[in-house]
Amino acid sequence: MTKQEFLNKYNSKKINLGEYILVLDKITDAPLVIGCAHDQGVWKVYKTFERGGHYIIKETQSESEAFDLLYELLLIEQND
């Protein structure tokens, strides 16, 4: 799915991420972030640690692949 499709789906499902926050426009080292950003020509899906610092889960040329994976990660992290 595209970024816009992801946002539409995310907003309609009202996913509760608990302490995590979602960042889609840049890579940050802020604590407890799940994100996706287009960086240096590739899409990067990443998470950050509780005390800051990030790690890349996947790099891909495909926006669709990145946002599909990000959505799956959000469903795993979801707090009901």
N, CA, C and O atoms as a MOPAC input file, in Angstrom:
PM7 MOZYME 1SCF
protein

 N      0.82900 1    -1.18100 1     0.00000 1
 C      0.00000 1     0.00000 1     0.00000 1
 C      0.87600 1     1.24700 1     0.00000 1
 O      2.01500 1     1.21100 1     0.46300 1
 N      0.35200 1     2.32500 1    -0.51000 1
 C      1.09800 1     3.58400 1    -0.51700 1
 C      1.02500 1     4.23100 1     0.86600 1
 O      0.29000 1     3.77100 1     1.74000 1
 N      1.78600 1     5.28500 1     1.04800 1
 C      1.77100 1     5.99900 1     2.32600 1
 C      0.36000 1     6.51400 1     2.61900 1
 O     -0.11300 1     6.40600 1     3.75000 1
 N     -0.31200 1     7.07000 1     1.61200 1
 C     -1.65500 1     7.60200 1     1.82100 1
 C     -2.65500 1     6.48900 1     2.15100 1
 O     -3.51600 1     6.65400 1     3.01400 1
 N     -2.53100 1     5.36800 1     1.46100 1
 C     -3.40100 1     4.22300 1     1.76700 1
 C     -3.15300 1     3.73200 1     3.19800 1
 O     -4.09000 1     3.39100 1     3.91800 1
 N     -1.88300 1     3.70200 1     3.59400 1
 C     -1.52500 1     3.30700 1     4.95200 1
 C     -2.18300 1     4.24400 1     5.97100 1
 O     -2.78000 1     3.79100 1     6.94700 1
 N     -2.06500 1     5.56000 1     5.73100 1
 C     -2.64000 1     6.52700 1     6.66200 1
 C     -4.15200 1     6.37300 1     6.76700 1
 O     -4.71200 1     6.44700 1     7.86000 1
 N     -4.80200 1     6.16100 1     5.64800 1
 C     -6.25400 1     5.95800 1     5.65700 1
 C     -6.62700 1     4.72200 1     6.47800 1
 O     -7.54900 1     4.76200 1     7.29400 1
 N     -5.90600 1     3.63600 1     6.25400 1
 C     -6.18000 1     2.38300 1     6.96800 1
 C     -5.86900 1     2.52500 1     8.45500 1
 O     -6.65000 1     2.08400 1     9.29800 1
 N     -4.74000 1     3.13400 1     8.77600 1
 C     -4.32700 1     3.35000 1    10.16400 1
 C     -5.36800 1     4.18400 1    10.90400 1
 O     -5.76300 1     3.84300 1    12.01900 1
 N     -5.80900 1     5.26700 1    10.28900 1
 C     -6.78100 1     6.14800 1    10.93100 1
 C     -8.14900 1     5.48600 1    11.08000 1
 O     -8.83600 1     5.71300 1    12.07600 1
 N     -8.54700 1     4.68600 1    10.12200 1
 C     -9.85700 1     4.03800 1    10.20200 1
 C     -9.87900 1     2.91400 1    11.23700 1
 O    -10.91400 1     2.67100 1    11.85800 1
 N     -8.75300 1     2.22600 1    11.43000 1
 C     -8.67700 1     1.11900 1    12.39900 1
 C     -8.45500 1     1.59300 1    13.82900 1
 O     -8.70900 1     0.85000 1    14.77700 1
 N     -7.98200 1     2.82700 1    13.98900 1
 C     -7.70900 1     3.38500 1    15.31900 1
 C     -6.82100 1     2.45100 1    16.14400 1
 O     -7.19400 1     2.02900 1    17.23800 1
 N     -5.66000 1     2.14100 1    15.61000 1
 C     -4.70800 1     1.24300 1    16.26700 1
 C     -4.09000 1     1.94400 1    17.48000 1
 O     -3.59500 1     3.06500 1    17.37100 1
 N     -4.12500 1     1.27900 1    18.62300 1
 C     -3.55400 1     1.80800 1    19.85700 1
 C     -2.13700 1     1.24500 1    20.01000 1
 O     -1.95600 1     0.04100 1    20.19100 1
 N     -1.15300 1     2.11500 1    19.93700 1
 C      0.24300 1     1.67800 1    20.02700 1
 C      0.82000 1     1.78900 1    21.43400 1
 O      2.01900 1     1.59500 1    21.62900 1
 N     -0.00900 1     2.09300 1    22.39700 1
 C      0.49200 1     2.20700 1    23.76700 1
 C      1.51300 1     3.31500 1    23.88200 1
 O      1.22600 1     4.46600 1    23.55100 1
 N      2.70700 1     2.97800 1    24.34900 1
 C      3.76200 1     3.97500 1    24.54800 1
 C      4.44500 1     4.39000 1    23.24600 1
 O      5.08100 1     5.44300 1    23.19500 1
 N      4.32400 1     3.58900 1    22.20800 1
 C      4.98400 1     3.90200 1    20.93700 1
 C      4.29700 1     5.04800 1    20.21900 1
 O      3.09000 1     5.24800 1    20.35500 1
 N      5.08400 1     5.80500 1    19.44700 1
 C      4.52200 1     6.81200 1    18.56400 1
 C      4.92300 1     6.47600 1    17.12900 1
 O      5.92700 1     5.80400 1    16.89000 1
 N      4.13400 1     6.94700 1    16.19800 1
 C      4.34700 1     6.68100 1    14.78100 1
 C      4.96900 1     7.90700 1    14.13000 1
 O      4.45700 1     9.01600 1    14.27900 1
 N      6.07700 1     7.71600 1    13.40300 1
 C      6.74300 1     8.80200 1    12.68400 1
 C      6.92100 1     8.35800 1    11.24200 1
 O      7.47400 1     7.29100 1    10.97600 1
 N      6.44600 1     9.19000 1    10.30100 1
 C      6.48100 1     8.79500 1     8.89400 1
 C      7.25900 1     9.74400 1     7.99100 1
 O      7.32700 1     9.51000 1     6.78500 1
 N      7.83700 1    10.79000 1     8.52600 1
 C      8.49300 1    11.75500 1     7.64800 1
 C     10.00400 1    11.81400 1     7.78600 1
 O     10.67600 1    12.45800 1     6.98000 1
 N     10.54900 1    11.14300 1     8.80700 1
 C     12.00000 1    11.16700 1     9.01100 1
 C     12.40500 1    10.02100 1     9.91300 1
 O     11.56300 1     9.36800 1    10.52900 1
 N     13.69700 1     9.78800 1     9.98300 1
 C     14.23800 1     8.82200 1    10.94300 1
 C     14.65800 1     9.61500 1    12.17500 1
 O     15.38100 1    10.60700 1    12.08400 1
 N     14.19200 1     9.15800 1    13.31200 1
 C     14.47300 1     9.84700 1    14.56200 1
 C     15.09100 1     8.87500 1    15.56400 1
 O     14.94200 1     7.65900 1    15.43800 1
 N     15.77800 1     9.41900 1    16.54600 1
 C     16.32500 1     8.61100 1    17.62700 1
 C     15.53600 1     8.78900 1    18.92100 1
 O     15.97400 1     8.35400 1    19.98600 1
 N     14.37600 1     9.42800 1    18.82500 1
 C     13.51300 1     9.59400 1    19.99900 1
 C     13.09800 1     8.21500 1    20.50700 1
 O     12.99000 1     7.27400 1    19.72000 1
 N     12.86800 1     8.08700 1    21.80200 1
 C     12.50600 1     6.77900 1    22.34000 1
 C     11.12400 1     6.30400 1    21.89800 1
 O     10.20700 1     7.10200 1    21.70500 1
 N     10.99700 1     4.98200 1    21.74300 1
 C      9.73500 1     4.29700 1    21.47400 1
 C      8.99500 1     4.82800 1    20.24800 1
 O      7.85400 1     5.28300 1    20.33500 1
 N      9.67100 1     4.75800 1    19.11400 1
 C      9.09500 1     5.16200 1    17.83700 1
 C      9.06200 1     3.95400 1    16.91100 1
 O      9.99700 1     3.15400 1    16.87800 1
 N      7.98400 1     3.83700 1    16.16700 1
 C      7.90300 1     2.92900 1    15.03200 1
 C      7.70200 1     3.83300 1    13.83300 1
 O      6.81900 1     4.69100 1    13.84100 1
 N      8.51400 1     3.64900 1    12.80300 1
 C      8.40500 1     4.58100 1    11.69700 1
 C      8.82700 1     4.03400 1    10.35400 1
 O      9.33400 1     2.92100 1    10.21900 1
 N      8.58800 1     4.88100 1     9.36900 1
 C      8.96800 1     4.59000 1     7.99800 1
 C      9.31900 1     5.91200 1     7.34700 1
 O      8.58100 1     6.88800 1     7.48400 1
 N     10.43300 1     5.95400 1     6.64200 1
 C     10.85200 1     7.19500 1     6.00400 1
 C     11.57300 1     6.89100 1     4.69900 1
 O     12.24600 1     5.87000 1     4.55900 1
 N     11.41400 1     7.80100 1     3.75500 1
 C     12.16300 1     7.71200 1     2.50400 1
 C     13.46300 1     8.45100 1     2.75000 1
 O     13.46600 1     9.67200 1     2.90500 1
 N     14.56900 1     7.72000 1     2.78600 1
 C     15.86000 1     8.27100 1     3.17800 1
 C     16.93400 1     7.79000 1     2.21600 1
 O     17.10400 1     6.58600 1     2.02300 1
 N     17.64900 1     8.71100 1     1.61900 1
 C     18.74200 1     8.40500 1     0.69600 1
 C     18.29600 1     7.45500 1    -0.41600 1
 O     19.01800 1     6.52900 1    -0.78700 1
 N     17.09300 1     7.70200 1    -0.94100 1
 C     16.60500 1     6.95300 1    -2.09100 1
 C     15.95200 1     5.61800 1    -1.79800 1
 O     15.52000 1     4.93200 1    -2.72400 1
 N     15.86800 1     5.22900 1    -0.52500 1
 C     15.21000 1     3.96800 1    -0.17600 1
 C     14.21600 1     4.19600 1     0.96500 1
 O     14.36100 1     5.13000 1     1.75400 1
 N     13.22800 1     3.34400 1     1.03500 1
 C     12.27600 1     3.35900 1     2.13700 1
 C     12.85900 1     2.53500 1     3.28000 1
 O     13.31400 1     1.40900 1     3.07800 1
 N     12.84000 1     3.10600 1     4.48000 1
 C     13.38600 1     2.42600 1     5.65100 1
 C     12.30000 1     2.31100 1     6.71900 1
 O     11.71800 1     3.30700 1     7.14700 1
 N     12.04600 1     1.08600 1     7.13300 1
 C     11.13700 1     0.81600 1     8.24500 1
 C     12.02800 1     0.61700 1     9.46700 1
 O     12.98500 1    -0.15600 1     9.42400 1
 N     11.70900 1     1.32000 1    10.55900 1
 C     12.60000 1     1.27800 1    11.71700 1
 C     11.82800 1     1.35700 1    13.02400 1
 O     10.64900 1     1.70900 1    13.05600 1
 N     12.51800 1     1.02400 1    14.08500 1
 C     12.02800 1     1.19600 1    15.45300 1
 C     13.14500 1     1.84100 1    16.25700 1
 O     14.31300 1     1.81400 1    15.86700 1
 N     12.75800 1     2.42100 1    17.39100 1
 C     13.77000 1     2.96800 1    18.29100 1
 C     13.66800 1     2.26100 1    19.63400 1
 O     12.64000 1     1.68500 1    19.98900 1
 N     14.75600 1     2.32600 1    20.35200 1
 C     14.84000 1     1.71100 1    21.67000 1
 C     14.18100 1     2.60100 1    22.72500 1
 O     13.92000 1     3.77900 1    22.48200 1
 N     13.92300 1     2.03100 1    23.87700 1
 C     13.30100 1     2.77200 1    24.97500 1
 C     14.13500 1     3.97100 1    25.40700 1
 O     13.59100 1     4.98500 1    25.84400 1
 N     15.43600 1     3.85700 1    25.28600 1
 C     16.32200 1     4.96100 1    25.68700 1
 C     16.87700 1     5.72400 1    24.48700 1
 O     17.87500 1     6.43500 1    24.60800 1
 N     16.24200 1     5.58100 1    23.34900 1
 C     16.67000 1     6.29900 1    22.15800 1
 C     17.59300 1     5.46500 1    21.29100 1
 O     18.05400 1     4.39700 1    21.69600 1
 N     17.85500 1     5.96200 1    20.10300 1
 C     18.65600 1     5.24000 1    19.12800 1
 C     17.75700 1     4.34700 1    18.29200 1
 O     16.85100 1     3.70300 1    18.82200 1
 N     17.99800 1     4.30300 1    16.99600 1
 C     17.11600 1     3.53100 1    16.11900 1
 C     17.83900 1     2.34900 1    15.48500 1
 O     19.06800 1     2.28600 1    15.45900 1
 N     17.04400 1     1.41900 1    14.97800 1
 C     17.59000 1     0.33400 1    14.17400 1
 C     16.64300 1     0.09300 1    13.00600 1
 O     15.42300 1     0.18900 1    13.13600 1
 N     17.23700 1    -0.22100 1    11.87000 1
 C     16.48000 1    -0.43600 1    10.64200 1
 C     15.98900 1    -1.87900 1    10.60800 1
 O     16.77300 1    -2.81500 1    10.76400 1
 N     14.70100 1    -2.04900 1    10.40500 1
 C     14.11900 1    -3.38000 1    10.27500 1
 C     14.22100 1    -3.84400 1     8.82700 1
 O     14.53200 1    -5.00400 1     8.55600 1
 N     13.95500 1    -2.92200 1     7.89900 1
 C     14.01600 1    -3.29100 1     6.48300 1
 C     14.25900 1    -2.05300 1     5.64200 1
 O     13.74200 1    -0.97500 1     5.93700 1
 N     15.05100 1    -2.21800 1     4.59200 1
 C     15.23700 1    -1.20200 1     3.56900 1
 C     14.71300 1    -1.78000 1     2.26700 1
 O     14.97300 1    -2.93800 1     1.94400 1
 N     13.96600 1    -0.96000 1     1.51400 1
 C     13.40000 1    -1.42400 1     0.25300 1
 C     13.22000 1    -0.26200 1    -0.70700 1
 O     13.07000 1     0.88700 1    -0.29100 1
 N     13.23500 1    -0.56600 1    -1.97000 1
 C     12.95400 1     0.43400 1    -3.00100 1
 C     11.45000 1     0.65800 1    -3.13500 1
 O     11.02000 1     1.65300 1    -3.71900 1
 N     10.65700 1    -0.25600 1    -2.60100 1
 C      9.21400 1    -0.25400 1    -2.80400 1
 C      8.46900 1     0.41800 1    -1.65100 1
 O      8.52000 1    -0.04900 1    -0.51300 1
 N      7.78300 1     1.50500 1    -1.95100 1
 C      6.94600 1     2.16800 1    -0.95300 1
 C      5.87600 1     1.20900 1    -0.43900 1
 O      5.59300 1     1.16400 1     0.75900 1
 N      5.29100 1     0.45300 1    -1.34500 1
 C      4.24000 1    -0.48900 1    -0.98800 1
 C      4.74700 1    -1.55400 1    -0.01500 1
 O      4.08600 1    -1.85500 1     0.97900 1
 N      5.89300 1    -2.11000 1    -0.29600 1
 C      6.46900 1    -3.12800 1     0.58400 1
 C      6.76300 1    -2.55000 1     1.96900 1
 O      6.52400 1    -3.20300 1     2.98500 1
 N      7.28200 1    -1.32400 1     2.00100 1
 C      7.61800 1    -0.68700 1     3.28100 1
 C      6.37200 1    -0.46900 1     4.13100 1
 O      6.37000 1    -0.77800 1     5.32200 1
 N      5.31300 1     0.06200 1     3.52300 1
 C      4.11500 1     0.35800 1     4.31400 1
 C      3.30000 1    -0.88700 1     4.64200 1
 O      2.59300 1    -0.91000 1     5.65000 1
 N      3.38600 1    -1.91200 1     3.81800 1
 C      2.76500 1    -3.19600 1     4.17500 1
 C      3.43300 1    -3.76000 1     5.43300 1
 O      2.75400 1    -4.20100 1     6.36000 1
 N      4.76300 1    -3.74200 1     5.45300 1
 C      5.50400 1    -4.23900 1     6.61800 1
 C      5.21900 1    -3.38600 1     7.85000 1
 O      5.00300 1    -3.91800 1     8.93900 1
 N      5.21700 1    -2.07800 1     7.68200 1
 C      4.94700 1    -1.19100 1     8.81000 1
 C      3.57300 1    -1.48100 1     9.40700 1
 O      3.42200 1    -1.50400 1    10.62900 1
 N      2.58000 1    -1.70000 1     8.56400 1
 C      1.23600 1    -1.99100 1     9.05700 1
 C      1.22200 1    -3.29800 1     9.86000 1
 O      0.58600 1    -3.38100 1    10.91100 1
 N      1.92100 1    -4.30300 1     9.36100 1
 C      2.02300 1    -5.57500 1    10.08600 1
 C      2.66800 1    -5.36800 1    11.45600 1
 O      2.22100 1    -5.94300 1    12.44800 1
 N      3.71500 1    -4.54900 1    11.50800 1
 C      4.38700 1    -4.27000 1    12.78000 1
 C      3.45200 1    -3.56300 1    13.76000 1
 O      3.46100 1    -3.85300 1    14.95600 1
 N      2.65000 1    -2.64000 1    13.25000 1
 C      1.72200 1    -1.92500 1    14.11600 1
 C      0.68300 1    -2.86400 1    14.69900 1
 O      0.30500 1    -2.73400 1    15.86300 1
 N      0.22300 1    -3.80600 1    13.89700 1
 C     -0.75400 1    -4.76800 1    14.40500 1
 C     -0.16200 1    -5.63900 1    15.50500 1
 O     -0.85800 1    -6.01100 1    16.45000 1
 N      1.13100 1    -5.96600 1    15.38100 1
 C      1.82100 1    -6.75600 1    16.40600 1
 C      1.96400 1    -5.95000 1    17.70100 1
 O      1.78500 1    -6.49000 1    18.79200 1
 N      2.28400 1    -4.66500 1    17.58000 1
 C      2.50600 1    -3.80700 1    18.75200 1
 C      1.21100 1    -3.30200 1    19.38100 1
 O      1.22400 1    -2.76700 1    20.49000 1
 N      0.11400 1    -3.47000 1    18.68700 1
 C     -1.16700 1    -2.91300 1    19.13100 1
 C     -1.54000 1    -3.35200 1    20.53600 1
 O     -1.42000 1    -4.52600 1    20.88700 1
 N     -1.99300 1    -2.39800 1    21.33400 1
 C     -2.51100 1    -2.67700 1    22.68400 1
 C     -4.02300 1    -2.57900 1    22.62200 1
 O     -4.57500 1    -1.52700 1    22.29900 1
 N     -4.68200 1    -3.67000 1    22.92900 1
 C     -6.15300 1    -3.66000 1    22.88700 1
 C     -6.74400 1    -3.17300 1    24.18200 1
 O     -7.96600 1    -3.10200 1    24.31500 1

